[in-house]
Amino acid sequence: MADDPVTTRGNGLSATVHVDDRLDAELNADAGAVVAVIGPNGAGKTTLLRALAGLVPMTGSIEVDGWSWTRPVRLVRDRNVGLVFQDQLLFPHLDAVDNVAFGLRARGTSRAESDATARDWLARFGIADLADRRPAQLSGGQAQRVAIARALAPAPSLLLLDEPFAGLDVGVATALRIELARHLASYDGVTLLVTHDALDALTLADAVLVVDEGRVAQYGSPQDVAARPRTAHVARLVGLNVIREDDRFRSFRPSAVTVSLGRPEGSARNQWHGTVLSAVTHGDAVRLLVAAGPQLIADVTPAATVELGLVPGREVWVSVKETAIQTYA
């Protein structure tokens, strides 16, 4: 039985994904969109990607470019999807060009055409001279370039990137991020990028999907999610504090937080008593993470850190003026 095209959706991705009690998510993205998927460890980000790829059982529906992948269910090999995982998962017995050509050959493309396309993609990523090397002979950055080229070579409708820059040196990750951005700018499929880096969400993505405890907590533009975060994880990721009060969210910057050893004088209600969990250098300041009911971040001077003895385990009071707080629904 052939799939019936879903003509009312248009091109792009429309999915409702249920995986046991681990994930319950809905997502719509236009063709050409890059969606950053962020959230804490164990939130369900990788599960979402694996479900879309057909690697884990799920219920719900997936429609890509107007075609259903779930009515009837398409196997992984029949889904026009490209996959990149943080540990590359390149075929160890194949050289770089054969790794990149693998997906094309699996779809019936001739060896000559597959090899030509693979070599072109290696050249696009600046590693044409590594075509004959096997994965064990490649650095981490080189191997990840091969993995991304392998995913893009068959022109997939859906590109799934699971933390592609994890484990790479900062300089290598930065260069690869720039290269990937250039290729995604001309890619007309939908890209889902799982990341723990706010830089990826703010520079590579058109939209941000926030997953928390297996649910979609927020979905919007990078600017809106950064300005109005709805989870503590996202707030910390973009350098903000966020507190939920009934049907409102209240956010403020770490630089607006005052830290003291004694309870602040006055009647300001924006004050909390807690314990310093960590203190790390953050630019010219020291960034504290304080467990005070909500976990809050505060930026203090190195001098104040020494004077007040702000080390993990230290009990402190933190406060913030009402005028420094942004409130939104």
C-alpha positions as protocol buffer text, in pm:
chain_id: "A"
residue {
  index: 1
  type: MET
  ca { x: 0 y: 0 z: 0 }
}
residue {
  index: 2
  type: ALA
  ca { x: 149 y: 333 z: -105 }
}
residue {
  index: 3
  type: ASP
  ca { x: 161 y: 638 z: 117 }
}
residue {
  index: 4
  type: ASP
  ca { x: -95 y: 910 z: 53 }
}
residue {
  index: 5
  type: PRO
  ca { x: 51 y: 1259 z: 26 }
}
residue {
  index: 6
  type: VAL
  ca { x: -68 y: 1502 z: 291 }
}
residue {
  index: 7
  type: THR
  ca { x: -131 y: 1805 z: 75 }
}
residue {
  index: 8
  type: THR
  ca { x: -278 y: 2030 z: 344 }
}
residue {
  index: 9
  type: ARG
  ca { x: 49 y: 2063 z: 537 }
}
residue {
  index: 10
  type: GLY
  ca { x: 280 y: 2180 z: 261 }
}
residue {
  index: 11
  type: ASN
  ca { x: 652 y: 2110 z: 268 }
}
residue {
  index: 12
  type: GLY
  ca { x: 840 y: 2070 z: 594 }
}
residue {
  index: 13
  type: LEU
  ca { x: 789 y: 1860 z: 905 }
}
residue {
  index: 14
  type: SER
  ca { x: 477 y: 1797 z: 1110 }
}
residue {
  index: 15
  type: ALA
  ca { x: 509 y: 1545 z: 1391 }
}
residue {
  index: 16
  type: THR
  ca { x: 330 y: 1428 z: 1703 }
}
residue {
  index: 17
  type: VAL
  ca { x: 556 y: 1184 z: 1887 }
}
residue {
  index: 18
  type: HIS
  ca { x: 475 y: 962 z: 2187 }
}
residue {
  index: 19
  type: VAL
  ca { x: 739 y: 724 z: 2323 }
}
residue {
  index: 20
  type: ASP
  ca { x: 621 y: 528 z: 2629 }
}
residue {
  index: 21
  type: ASP
  ca { x: 632 y: 762 z: 2928 }
}
residue {
  index: 22
  type: ARG
  ca { x: 955 y: 923 z: 2807 }
}
residue {
  index: 23
  type: LEU
  ca { x: 834 y: 1165 z: 2543 }
}
residue {
  index: 24
  type: ASP
  ca { x: 517 y: 1345 z: 2439 }
}
residue {
  index: 25
  type: ALA
  ca { x: 604 y: 1614 z: 2186 }
}
residue {
  index: 26
  type: GLU
  ca { x: 452 y: 1801 z: 1893 }
}
residue {
  index: 27
  type: LEU
  ca { x: 658 y: 1985 z: 1633 }
}
residue {
  index: 28
  type: ASN
  ca { x: 592 y: 2174 z: 1311 }
}
residue {
  index: 29
  type: ALA
  ca { x: 870 y: 2326 z: 1100 }
}
residue {
  index: 30
  type: ASP
  ca { x: 880 y: 2474 z: 751 }
}
residue {
  index: 31
  type: ALA
  ca { x: 1114 y: 2347 z: 482 }
}
residue {
  index: 32
  type: GLY
  ca { x: 1457 y: 2503 z: 519 }
}
residue {
  index: 33
  type: ALA
  ca { x: 1413 y: 2563 z: 893 }
}
residue {
  index: 34
  type: VAL
  ca { x: 1685 y: 2484 z: 1148 }
}
residue {
  index: 35
  type: VAL
  ca { x: 1536 y: 2395 z: 1485 }
}
residue {
  index: 36
  type: ALA
  ca { x: 1765 y: 2383 z: 1789 }
}
residue {
  index: 37
  type: VAL
  ca { x: 1645 y: 2125 z: 2044 }
}
residue {
  index: 38
  type: ILE
  ca { x: 1760 y: 2212 z: 2396 }
}
residue {
  index: 39
  type: GLY
  ca { x: 1688 y: 2092 z: 2748 }
}
residue {
  index: 40
  type: PRO
  ca { x: 1856 y: 1924 z: 3045 }
}
residue {
  index: 41
  type: ASN
  ca { x: 2008 y: 1576 z: 3031 }
}
residue {
  index: 42
  type: GLY
  ca { x: 1741 y: 1310 z: 3017 }
}
residue {
  index: 43
  type: ALA
  ca { x: 1472 y: 1550 z: 2894 }
}
residue {
  index: 44
  type: GLY
  ca { x: 1399 y: 1346 z: 2581 }
}
residue {
  index: 45
  type: LYS
  ca { x: 1597 y: 1531 z: 2311 }
}
residue {
  index: 46
  type: THR
  ca { x: 1780 y: 1230 z: 2169 }
}
residue {
  index: 47
  type: THR
  ca { x: 1465 y: 1018 z: 2203 }
}
residue {
  index: 48
  type: LEU
  ca { x: 1283 y: 1268 z: 1981 }
}
residue {
  index: 49
  type: LEU
  ca { x: 1549 y: 1243 z: 1711 }
}
residue {
  index: 50
  type: ARG
  ca { x: 1561 y: 864 z: 1727 }
}
residue {
  index: 51
  type: ALA
  ca { x: 1182 y: 844 z: 1704 }
}
residue {
  index: 52
  type: LEU
  ca { x: 1176 y: 1068 z: 1397 }
}
residue {
  index: 53
  type: ALA
  ca { x: 1445 y: 852 z: 1238 }
}
residue {
  index: 54
  type: GLY
  ca { x: 1250 y: 533 z: 1312 }
}
residue {
  index: 55
  type: LEU
  ca { x: 1508 y: 395 z: 1555 }
}
residue {
  index: 56
  type: VAL
  ca { x: 1272 y: 361 z: 1854 }
}
residue {
  index: 57
  type: PRO
  ca { x: 907 y: 248 z: 1863 }
}
residue {
  index: 58
  type: MET
  ca { x: 658 y: 534 z: 1889 }
}
residue {
  index: 59
  type: THR
  ca { x: 296 y: 624 z: 1839 }
}
residue {
  index: 60
  type: GLY
  ca { x: 167 y: 937 z: 1675 }
}
residue {
  index: 61
  type: SER
  ca { x: 236 y: 1072 z: 1328 }
}
residue {
  index: 62
  type: ILE
  ca { x: 526 y: 1201 z: 1120 }
}
residue {
  index: 63
  type: GLU
  ca { x: 472 y: 1385 z: 793 }
}
residue {
  index: 64
  type: VAL
  ca { x: 767 y: 1512 z: 588 }
}
residue {
  index: 65
  type: ASP
  ca { x: 733 y: 1709 z: 265 }
}
residue {
  index: 66
  type: GLY
  ca { x: 365 y: 1617 z: 249 }
}
residue {
  index: 67
  type: TRP
  ca { x: 422 y: 1243 z: 287 }
}
residue {
  index: 68
  type: SER
  ca { x: 344 y: 1027 z: 586 }
}
residue {
  index: 69
  type: TRP
  ca { x: 622 y: 823 z: 742 }
}
residue {
  index: 70
  type: THR
  ca { x: 382 y: 654 z: 984 }
}
residue {
  index: 71
  type: ARG
  ca { x: 75 y: 564 z: 776 }
}
residue {
  index: 72
  type: PRO
  ca { x: 196 y: 302 z: 697 }
}
residue {
  index: 73
  type: VAL
  ca { x: 515 y: 295 z: 900 }
}
residue {
  index: 74
  type: ARG
  ca { x: 830 y: 345 z: 694 }
}
residue {
  index: 75
  type: LEU
  ca { x: 1144 y: 161 z: 801 }
}
residue {
  index: 76
  type: VAL
  ca { x: 1460 y: 358 z: 870 }
}
residue {
  index: 77
  type: ARG
  ca { x: 1604 y: 278 z: 528 }
}
residue {
  index: 78
  type: ASP
  ca { x: 1290 y: 411 z: 360 }
}
residue {
  index: 79
  type: ARG
  ca { x: 1288 y: 745 z: 542 }
}
residue {
  index: 80
  type: ASN
  ca { x: 1469 y: 1022 z: 361 }
}
residue {
  index: 81
  type: VAL
  ca { x: 1664 y: 1117 z: 671 }
}
residue {
  index: 82
  type: GLY
  ca { x: 2025 y: 1210 z: 748 }
}
residue {
  index: 83
  type: LEU
  ca { x: 2169 y: 1127 z: 1090 }
}
residue {
  index: 84
  type: VAL
  ca { x: 2472 y: 1268 z: 1272 }
}
residue {
  index: 85
  type: PHE
  ca { x: 2557 y: 1156 z: 1625 }
}
residue {
  index: 86
  type: GLN
  ca { x: 2818 y: 1305 z: 1857 }
}
residue {
  index: 87
  type: ASP
  ca { x: 3033 y: 990 z: 1834 }
}
residue {
  index: 88
  type: GLN
  ca { x: 3017 y: 993 z: 1450 }
}
residue {
  index: 89
  type: LEU
  ca { x: 2942 y: 617 z: 1412 }
}
residue {
  index: 90
  type: LEU
  ca { x: 3141 y: 601 z: 1090 }
}
residue {
  index: 91
  type: PHE
  ca { x: 3198 y: 258 z: 936 }
}
residue {
  index: 92
  type: PRO
  ca { x: 3551 y: 170 z: 1057 }
}
residue {
  index: 93
  type: HIS
  ca { x: 3632 y: -56 z: 762 }
}
residue {
  index: 94
  type: LEU
  ca { x: 3545 y: 207 z: 499 }
}
residue {
  index: 95
  type: ASP
  ca { x: 3751 y: 507 z: 399 }
}
residue {
  index: 96
  type: ALA
  ca { x: 3606 y: 859 z: 405 }
}
residue {
  index: 97
  type: VAL
  ca { x: 3476 y: 861 z: 48 }
}
residue {
  index: 98
  type: ASP
  ca { x: 3306 y: 522 z: 91 }
}
residue {
  index: 99
  type: ASN
  ca { x: 3150 y: 637 z: 418 }
}
residue {
  index: 100
  type: VAL
  ca { x: 3001 y: 943 z: 249 }
}
residue {
  index: 101
  type: ALA
  ca { x: 2890 y: 745 z: -55 }
}
residue {
  index: 102
  type: PHE
  ca { x: 2722 y: 474 z: 153 }
}
residue {
  index: 103
  type: GLY
  ca { x: 2376 y: 628 z: 167 }
}
residue {
  index: 104
  type: LEU
  ca { x: 2371 y: 703 z: -204 }
}
residue {
  index: 105
  type: ARG
  ca { x: 2474 y: 350 z: -296 }
}
residue {
  index: 106
  type: ALA
  ca { x: 2211 y: 209 z: -60 }
}
residue {
  index: 107
  type: ARG
  ca { x: 1950 y: 399 z: -260 }
}
residue {
  index: 108
  type: GLY
  ca { x: 2063 y: 253 z: -590 }
}
residue {
  index: 109
  type: THR
  ca { x: 2290 y: 530 z: -717 }
}
residue {
  index: 110
  type: SER
  ca { x: 2575 y: 399 z: -933 }
}
residue {
  index: 111
  type: ARG
  ca { x: 2919 y: 368 z: -779 }
}
residue {
  index: 112
  type: ALA
  ca { x: 3066 y: 628 z: -1015 }
}
residue {
  index: 113
  type: GLU
  ca { x: 2798 y: 886 z: -936 }
}
residue {
  index: 114
  type: SER
  ca { x: 2804 y: 807 z: -562 }
}
residue {
  index: 115
  type: ASP
  ca { x: 3181 y: 848 z: -548 }
}
residue {
  index: 116
  type: ALA
  ca { x: 3171 y: 1174 z: -740 }
}
residue {
  index: 117
  type: THR
  ca { x: 2905 y: 1316 z: -509 }
}
residue {
  index: 118
  type: ALA
  ca { x: 3094 y: 1195 z: -201 }
}
residue {
  index: 119
  type: ARG
  ca { x: 3419 y: 1355 z: -315 }
}
residue {
  index: 120
  type: ASP
  ca { x: 3233 y: 1679 z: -385 }
}
residue {
  index: 121
  type: TRP
  ca { x: 3096 y: 1684 z: -29 }
}
residue {
  index: 122
  type: LEU
  ca { x: 3438 y: 1612 z: 117 }
}
residue {
  index: 123
  type: ALA
  ca { x: 3571 y: 1905 z: -84 }
}
residue {
  index: 124
  type: ARG
  ca { x: 3292 y: 2130 z: 48 }
}
residue {
  index: 125
  type: PHE
  ca { x: 3407 y: 2054 z: 401 }
}
residue {
  index: 126
  type: GLY
  ca { x: 3772 y: 2109 z: 310 }
}
residue {
  index: 127
  type: ILE
  ca { x: 3884 y: 1748 z: 355 }
}
residue {
  index: 128
  type: ALA
  ca { x: 3909 y: 1625 z: -3 }
}
residue {
  index: 129
  type: ASP
  ca { x: 4267 y: 1516 z: 67 }
}
residue {
  index: 130
  type: LEU
  ca { x: 4142 y: 1276 z: 334 }
}
residue {
  index: 131
  type: ALA
  ca { x: 3917 y: 1077 z: 100 }
}
residue {
  index: 132
  type: ASP
  ca { x: 4125 y: 758 z: 128 }
}
residue {
  index: 133
  type: ARG
  ca { x: 4166 y: 762 z: 506 }
}
residue {
  index: 134
  type: ARG
  ca { x: 3970 y: 537 z: 738 }
}
residue {
  index: 135
  type: PRO
  ca { x: 3805 y: 674 z: 1056 }
}
residue {
  index: 136
  type: ALA
  ca { x: 4091 y: 559 z: 1280 }
}
residue {
  index: 137
  type: GLN
  ca { x: 4324 y: 784 z: 1080 }
}
residue {
  index: 138
  type: LEU
  ca { x: 4108 y: 1096 z: 1127 }
}
residue {
  index: 139
  type: SER
  ca { x: 4099 y: 1351 z: 1407 }
}
residue {
  index: 140
  type: GLY
  ca { x: 3771 y: 1415 z: 1590 }
}
residue {
  index: 141
  type: GLY
  ca { x: 3695 y: 1723 z: 1384 }
}
residue {
  index: 142
  type: GLN
  ca { x: 3779 y: 1550 z: 1057 }
}
residue {
  index: 143
  type: ALA
  ca { x: 3564 y: 1249 z: 1145 }
}
residue {
  index: 144
  type: GLN
  ca { x: 3269 y: 1472 z: 1232 }
}
residue {
  index: 145
  type: ARG
  ca { x: 3304 y: 1652 z: 898 }
}
residue {
  index: 146
  type: VAL
  ca { x: 3287 y: 1314 z: 725 }
}
residue {
  index: 147
  type: ALA
  ca { x: 2981 y: 1221 z: 932 }
}
residue {
  index: 148
  type: ILE
  ca { x: 2799 y: 1543 z: 839 }
}
residue {
  index: 149
  type: ALA
  ca { x: 2894 y: 1505 z: 473 }
}
residue {
  index: 150
  type: ARG
  ca { x: 2761 y: 1147 z: 481 }
}
residue {
  index: 151
  type: ALA
  ca { x: 2429 y: 1271 z: 621 }
}
residue {
  index: 152
  type: LEU
  ca { x: 2392 y: 1551 z: 364 }
}
residue {
  index: 153
  type: ALA
  ca { x: 2512 y: 1367 z: 52 }
}
residue {
  index: 154
  type: PRO
  ca { x: 2182 y: 1184 z: -23 }
}
residue {
  index: 155
  type: ALA
  ca { x: 1988 y: 1518 z: 1 }
}
residue {
  index: 156
  type: PRO
  ca { x: 1767 y: 1411 z: 293 }
}
residue {
  index: 157
  type: SER
  ca { x: 1433 y: 1576 z: 365 }
}
residue {
  index: 158
  type: LEU
  ca { x: 1511 y: 1565 z: 738 }
}
residue {
  index: 159
  type: LEU
  ca { x: 1856 y: 1619 z: 891 }
}
residue {
  index: 160
  type: LEU
  ca { x: 1903 y: 1513 z: 1253 }
}
residue {
  index: 161
  type: LEU
  ca { x: 2214 y: 1634 z: 1436 }
}
residue {
  index: 162
  type: ASP
  ca { x: 2267 y: 1507 z: 1791 }
}
residue {
  index: 163
  type: GLU
  ca { x: 2526 y: 1734 z: 1958 }
}
residue {
  index: 164
  type: PRO
  ca { x: 2760 y: 1731 z: 1658 }
}
residue {
  index: 165
  type: PHE
  ca { x: 3017 y: 1958 z: 1827 }
}
residue {
  index: 166
  type: ALA
  ca { x: 3039 y: 1768 z: 2156 }
}
residue {
  index: 167
  type: GLY
  ca { x: 3385 y: 1649 z: 2251 }
}
residue {
  index: 168
  type: LEU
  ca { x: 3563 y: 1872 z: 1999 }
}
residue {
  index: 169
  type: ASP
  ca { x: 3821 y: 2134 z: 2089 }
}
residue {
  index: 170
  type: VAL
  ca { x: 3681 y: 2486 z: 2105 }
}
residue {
  index: 171
  type: GLY
  ca { x: 3868 y: 2599 z: 1794 }
}
residue {
  index: 172
  type: VAL
  ca { x: 3767 y: 2291 z: 1596 }
}
residue {
  index: 173
  type: ALA
  ca { x: 3404 y: 2322 z: 1708 }
}
residue {
  index: 174
  type: THR
  ca { x: 3397 y: 2689 z: 1610 }
}
residue {
  index: 175
  type: ALA
  ca { x: 3533 y: 2619 z: 1261 }
}
residue {
  index: 176
  type: LEU
  ca { x: 3291 y: 2330 z: 1210 }
}
residue {
  index: 177
  type: ARG
  ca { x: 3000 y: 2543 z: 1332 }
}
residue {
  index: 178
  type: ILE
  ca { x: 3081 y: 2805 z: 1068 }
}
residue {
  index: 179
  type: GLU
  ca { x: 3109 y: 2542 z: 795 }
}
residue {
  index: 180
  type: LEU
  ca { x: 2782 y: 2379 z: 895 }
}
residue {
  index: 181
  type: ALA
  ca { x: 2602 y: 2714 z: 901 }
}
residue {
  index: 182
  type: ARG
  ca { x: 2715 y: 2777 z: 544 }
}
residue {
  index: 183
  type: HIS
  ca { x: 2576 y: 2445 z: 423 }
}
residue {
  index: 184
  type: LEU
  ca { x: 2250 y: 2474 z: 615 }
}
residue {
  index: 185
  type: ALA
  ca { x: 2187 y: 2814 z: 457 }
}
residue {
  index: 186
  type: SER
  ca { x: 2133 y: 2642 z: 121 }
}
residue {
  index: 187
  type: TYR
  ca { x: 1974 y: 2322 z: 257 }
}
residue {
  index: 188
  type: ASP
  ca { x: 1602 y: 2306 z: 178 }
}
residue {
  index: 189
  type: GLY
  ca { x: 1513 y: 2025 z: 417 }
}
residue {
  index: 190
  type: VAL
  ca { x: 1430 y: 2053 z: 788 }
}
residue {
  index: 191
  type: THR
  ca { x: 1718 y: 2035 z: 1038 }
}
residue {
  index: 192
  type: LEU
  ca { x: 1686 y: 1939 z: 1406 }
}
residue {
  index: 193
  type: LEU
  ca { x: 2000 y: 2020 z: 1605 }
}
residue {
  index: 194
  type: VAL
  ca { x: 2030 y: 1890 z: 1962 }
}
residue {
  index: 195
  type: THR
  ca { x: 2269 y: 2112 z: 2155 }
}
residue {
  index: 196
  type: HIS
  ca { x: 2371 y: 2225 z: 2503 }
}
residue {
  index: 197
  type: ASP
  ca { x: 2532 y: 2542 z: 2371 }
}
residue {
  index: 198
  type: ALA
  ca { x: 2338 y: 2869 z: 2361 }
}
residue {
  index: 199
  type: LEU
  ca { x: 2567 y: 2982 z: 2080 }
}
residue {
  index: 200
  type: ASP
  ca { x: 2425 y: 2711 z: 1851 }
}
residue {
  index: 201
  type: ALA
  ca { x: 2069 y: 2806 z: 1934 }
}
residue {
  index: 202
  type: LEU
  ca { x: 2130 y: 3177 z: 1880 }
}
residue {
  index: 203
  type: THR
  ca { x: 2347 y: 3159 z: 1566 }
}
residue {
  index: 204
  type: LEU
  ca { x: 2247 y: 2846 z: 1373 }
}
residue {
  index: 205
  type: ALA
  ca { x: 1876 y: 2809 z: 1444 }
}
residue {
  index: 206
  type: ASP
  ca { x: 1561 y: 2974 z: 1311 }
}
residue {
  index: 207
  type: ALA
  ca { x: 1359 y: 2830 z: 1601 }
}
residue {
  index: 208
  type: VAL
  ca { x: 1425 y: 2675 z: 1942 }
}
residue {
  index: 209
  type: LEU
  ca { x: 1236 y: 2376 z: 2082 }
}
residue {
  index: 210
  type: VAL
  ca { x: 1274 y: 2341 z: 2457 }
}
residue {
  index: 211
  type: VAL
  ca { x: 1217 y: 1989 z: 2590 }
}
residue {
  index: 212
  type: ASP
  ca { x: 1179 y: 1932 z: 2964 }
}
residue {
  index: 213
  type: GLU
  ca { x: 1075 y: 1608 z: 3135 }
}
residue {
  index: 214
  type: GLY
  ca { x: 961 y: 1460 z: 2804 }
}
residue {
  index: 215
  type: ARG
  ca { x: 735 y: 1753 z: 2714 }
}
residue {
  index: 216
  type: VAL
  ca { x: 766 y: 2063 z: 2497 }
}
residue {
  index: 217
  type: ALA
  ca { x: 810 y: 2348 z: 2743 }
}
residue {
  index: 218
  type: GLN
  ca { x: 863 y: 2623 z: 2485 }
}
residue {
  index: 219
  type: TYR
  ca { x: 887 y: 2669 z: 2108 }
}
residue {
  index: 220
  type: GLY
  ca { x: 971 y: 2997 z: 1941 }
}
residue {
  index: 221
  type: SER
  ca { x: 1237 y: 3212 z: 1783 }
}
residue {
  index: 222
  type: PRO
  ca { x: 1584 y: 3213 z: 1943 }
}
residue {
  index: 223
  type: GLN
  ca { x: 1537 y: 3576 z: 2040 }
}
residue {
  index: 224
  type: ASP
  ca { x: 1204 y: 3516 z: 2212 }
}
residue {
  index: 225
  type: VAL
  ca { x: 1321 y: 3206 z: 2397 }
}
residue {
  index: 226
  type: ALA
  ca { x: 1635 y: 3385 z: 2513 }
}
residue {
  index: 227
  type: ALA
  ca { x: 1443 y: 3695 z: 2625 }
}
residue {
  index: 228
  type: ARG
  ca { x: 1154 y: 3506 z: 2787 }
}
residue {
  index: 229
  type: PRO
  ca { x: 1277 y: 3163 z: 2901 }
}
residue {
  index: 230
  type: ARG
  ca { x: 1019 y: 2935 z: 3061 }
}
residue {
  index: 231
  type: THR
  ca { x: 1252 y: 2683 z: 3223 }
}
residue {
  index: 232
  type: ALA
  ca { x: 1543 y: 2723 z: 3461 }
}
residue {
  index: 233
  type: HIS
  ca { x: 1767 y: 2523 z: 3227 }
}
residue {
  index: 234
  type: VAL
  ca { x: 1714 y: 2761 z: 2937 }
}
residue {
  index: 235
  type: ALA
  ca { x: 1747 y: 3063 z: 3164 }
}
residue {
  index: 236
  type: ARG
  ca { x: 2089 y: 2945 z: 3283 }
}
residue {
  index: 237
  type: LEU
  ca { x: 2185 y: 2856 z: 2927 }
}
residue {
  index: 238
  type: VAL
  ca { x: 2130 y: 3214 z: 2810 }
}
residue {
  index: 239
  type: GLY
  ca { x: 2257 y: 3366 z: 3135 }
}
residue {
  index: 240
  type: LEU
  ca { x: 1932 y: 3461 z: 3307 }
}
residue {
  index: 241
  type: ASN
  ca { x: 1744 y: 3367 z: 3622 }
}
residue {
  index: 242
  type: VAL
  ca { x: 1381 y: 3271 z: 3583 }
}
residue {
  index: 243
  type: ILE
  ca { x: 1120 y: 3204 z: 3851 }
}
residue {
  index: 244
  type: ARG
  ca { x: 768 y: 3083 z: 3789 }
}
residue {
  index: 245
  type: GLU
  ca { x: 491 y: 3232 z: 4002 }
}
residue {
  index: 246
  type: ASP
  ca { x: 145 y: 3094 z: 3927 }
}
residue {
  index: 247
  type: ASP
  ca { x: 81 y: 3184 z: 3561 }
}
residue {
  index: 248
  type: ARG
  ca { x: 372 y: 3428 z: 3534 }
}
residue {
  index: 249
  type: PHE
  ca { x: 744 y: 3407 z: 3472 }
}
residue {
  index: 250
  type: ARG
  ca { x: 987 y: 3654 z: 3626 }
}
residue {
  index: 251
  type: SER
  ca { x: 1341 y: 3683 z: 3491 }
}
residue {
  index: 252
  type: PHE
  ca { x: 1649 y: 3886 z: 3582 }
}
residue {
  index: 253
  type: ARG
  ca { x: 2018 y: 3896 z: 3501 }
}
residue {
  index: 254
  type: PRO
  ca { x: 2289 y: 3754 z: 3732 }
}
residue {
  index: 255
  type: SER
  ca { x: 2447 y: 4100 z: 3750 }
}
residue {
  index: 256
  type: ALA
  ca { x: 2128 y: 4231 z: 3916 }
}
residue {
  index: 257
  type: VAL
  ca { x: 2164 y: 3989 z: 4209 }
}
residue {
  index: 258
  type: THR
  ca { x: 2315 y: 4113 z: 4535 }
}
residue {
  index: 259
  type: VAL
  ca { x: 2489 y: 3856 z: 4755 }
}
residue {
  index: 260
  type: SER
  ca { x: 2539 y: 3909 z: 5129 }
}
residue {
  index: 261
  type: LEU
  ca { x: 2613 y: 3700 z: 5437 }
}
residue {
  index: 262
  type: GLY
  ca { x: 2336 y: 3855 z: 5644 }
}
residue {
  index: 263
  type: ARG
  ca { x: 1971 y: 3909 z: 5561 }
}
residue {
  index: 264
  type: PRO
  ca { x: 1927 y: 4226 z: 5352 }
}
residue {
  index: 265
  type: GLU
  ca { x: 1772 y: 4519 z: 5532 }
}
residue {
  index: 266
  type: GLY
  ca { x: 1436 y: 4655 z: 5418 }
}
residue {
  index: 267
  type: SER
  ca { x: 1113 y: 4485 z: 5319 }
}
residue {
  index: 268
  type: ALA
  ca { x: 1199 y: 4375 z: 4965 }
}
residue {
  index: 269
  type: ARG
  ca { x: 1031 y: 4042 z: 4903 }
}
residue {
  index: 270
  type: ASN
  ca { x: 1280 y: 3940 z: 4631 }
}
residue {
  index: 271
  type: GLN
  ca { x: 1528 y: 3781 z: 4869 }
}
residue {
  index: 272
  type: TRP
  ca { x: 1624 y: 3423 z: 4932 }
}
residue {
  index: 273
  type: HIS
  ca { x: 1845 y: 3234 z: 5176 }
}
residue {
  index: 274
  type: GLY
  ca { x: 2055 y: 2956 z: 5031 }
}
residue {
  index: 275
  type: THR
  ca { x: 2387 y: 2778 z: 4990 }
}
residue {
  index: 276
  type: VAL
  ca { x: 2656 y: 2835 z: 4729 }
}
residue {
  index: 277
  type: LEU
  ca { x: 2681 y: 2530 z: 4504 }
}
residue {
  index: 278
  type: SER
  ca { x: 2958 y: 2648 z: 4274 }
}
residue {
  index: 279
  type: ALA
  ca { x: 3176 y: 2951 z: 4200 }
}
residue {
  index: 280
  type: VAL
  ca { x: 3349 y: 2978 z: 3862 }
}
residue {
  index: 281
  type: THR
  ca { x: 3520 y: 3256 z: 3672 }
}
residue {
  index: 282
  type: HIS
  ca { x: 3288 y: 3416 z: 3416 }
}
residue {
  index: 283
  type: GLY
  ca { x: 3461 y: 3691 z: 3222 }
}
residue {
  index: 284
  type: ASP
  ca { x: 3561 y: 3963 z: 3468 }
}
residue {
  index: 285
  type: ALA
  ca { x: 3324 y: 3829 z: 3734 }
}
residue {
  index: 286
  type: VAL
  ca { x: 3276 y: 3516 z: 3942 }
}
residue {
  index: 287
  type: ARG
  ca { x: 2949 y: 3338 z: 3868 }
}
residue {
  index: 288
  type: LEU
  ca { x: 2782 y: 3176 z: 4167 }
}
residue {
  index: 289
  type: LEU
  ca { x: 2518 y: 2906 z: 4154 }
}
residue {
  index: 290
  type: VAL
  ca { x: 2309 y: 2929 z: 4471 }
}
residue {
  index: 291
  type: ALA
  ca { x: 2053 y: 2676 z: 4592 }
}
residue {
  index: 292
  type: ALA
  ca { x: 1790 y: 2902 z: 4743 }
}
residue {
  index: 293
  type: GLY
  ca { x: 1462 y: 2723 z: 4678 }
}
residue {
  index: 294
  type: PRO
  ca { x: 1504 y: 2804 z: 4313 }
}
residue {
  index: 295
  type: GLN
  ca { x: 1860 y: 2769 z: 4187 }
}
residue {
  index: 296
  type: LEU
  ca { x: 1985 y: 3118 z: 4111 }
}
residue {
  index: 297
  type: ILE
  ca { x: 2297 y: 3251 z: 3940 }
}
residue {
  index: 298
  type: ALA
  ca { x: 2470 y: 3566 z: 4057 }
}
residue {
  index: 299
  type: ASP
  ca { x: 2772 y: 3753 z: 3921 }
}
residue {
  index: 300
  type: VAL
  ca { x: 3000 y: 3906 z: 4184 }
}
residue {
  index: 301
  type: THR
  ca { x: 3345 y: 4063 z: 4172 }
}
residue {
  index: 302
  type: PRO
  ca { x: 3655 y: 3856 z: 4251 }
}
residue {
  index: 303
  type: ALA
  ca { x: 3721 y: 4092 z: 4543 }
}
residue {
  index: 304
  type: ALA
  ca { x: 3376 y: 4028 z: 4692 }
}
residue {
  index: 305
  type: THR
  ca { x: 3425 y: 3655 z: 4644 }
}
residue {
  index: 306
  type: VAL
  ca { x: 3738 y: 3664 z: 4857 }
}
residue {
  index: 307
  type: GLU
  ca { x: 3603 y: 3911 z: 5114 }
}
residue {
  index: 308
  type: LEU
  ca { x: 3281 y: 3715 z: 5175 }
}
residue {
  index: 309
  type: GLY
  ca { x: 3438 y: 3370 z: 5140 }
}
residue {
  index: 310
  type: LEU
  ca { x: 3200 y: 3269 z: 4863 }
}
residue {
  index: 311
  type: VAL
  ca { x: 3295 y: 2905 z: 4821 }
}
residue {
  index: 312
  type: PRO
  ca { x: 3074 y: 2598 z: 4780 }
}
residue {
  index: 313
  type: GLY
  ca { x: 2887 y: 2528 z: 5104 }
}
residue {
  index: 314
  type: ARG
  ca { x: 2878 y: 2893 z: 5216 }
}
residue {
  index: 315
  type: GLU
  ca { x: 2536 y: 3010 z: 5336 }
}
residue {
  index: 316
  type: VAL
  ca { x: 2432 y: 3341 z: 5181 }
}
residue {
  index: 317
  type: TRP
  ca { x: 2140 y: 3573 z: 5118 }
}
residue {
  index: 318
  type: VAL
  ca { x: 2061 y: 3679 z: 4762 }
}
residue {
  index: 319
  type: SER
  ca { x: 1831 y: 3963 z: 4668 }
}
residue {
  index: 320
  type: VAL
  ca { x: 1725 y: 4160 z: 4362 }
}
residue {
  index: 321
  type: LYS
  ca { x: 1540 y: 4487 z: 4317 }
}
residue {
  index: 322
  type: GLU
  ca { x: 1191 y: 4476 z: 4170 }
}
residue {
  index: 323
  type: THR
  ca { x: 1295 y: 4722 z: 3899 }
}
residue {
  index: 324
  type: ALA
  ca { x: 1549 y: 4471 z: 3766 }
}
residue {
  index: 325
  type: ILE
  ca { x: 1287 y: 4199 z: 3712 }
}
residue {
  index: 326
  type: GLN
  ca { x: 1099 y: 4141 z: 3387 }
}
residue {
  index: 327
  type: THR
  ca { x: 756 y: 3979 z: 3424 }
}
residue {
  index: 328
  type: TYR
  ca { x: 569 y: 3802 z: 3143 }
}
residue {
  index: 329
  type: ALA
  ca { x: 282 y: 3558 z: 3100 }
}
